[in-house]
Amino acid sequence: MTSSKLYFVALLIILSALVSSVQSIRIMDASSDCDFRGPCKKKEDCYARCEVDRPPFNNATCAPKGSNRQCCCILS
């Protein structure tokens, strides 16, 4: 019984790692839609870099790029 629970937990961890990897790849594939403008830690860091001055702040996001995160100013 314990081994089946351990197997299930391991499977969930592997699946969650795969899902987050696919999401990162999807954002990186959208890089042609982005103008990367420097490092960030959260979305709010990108508002000034992307020259967003009023809501909704849809055209600025903090996206993974390589091993760090970069401001992605979405091109319209």
C-alpha positions, -999 to +999 in steps of 0.1 A: +000+000+000+028+024+009+047+017-023+016+025-044+012+058-027+049+066-032+046+057-069+015+079-072+033+109-056+064+104-078+042+103-109+024+136-098+058+153-093+070+142-128+038+153-144+039+187-128+075+192-139+065+183-175+036+207-174+057+236-162+084+228-188+058+229-216+044+262-203+079+278-203+085+265-238+052+279-250+061+314-237+096+312-252+081+302-285+061+334-284+093+354-282+087+367-317+057+385-303+079+400-275+103+429-273+126+418-244+137+448-224+157+437-194+155+415-163+125+413-140+112+394-110+075+401-113+051+416-139+050+450-122+087+454-128+080+456-166+054+484-166+080+512-168+102+492-192+073+486-216+060+521-212+027+510-199+011+538-180-026+528-176-047+497-171-052+471-184-015+462-182-019+433-207+010+442-229+038+437-203+047+404-186+077+389-169+086+358-190+112+331-186+141+335-211+170+312-208+179+307-171+164+340-159+133+361-165+130+391-188+104+418-194+083+408-225+067+438-241+040+423-262+040+437-298+006+444-312 
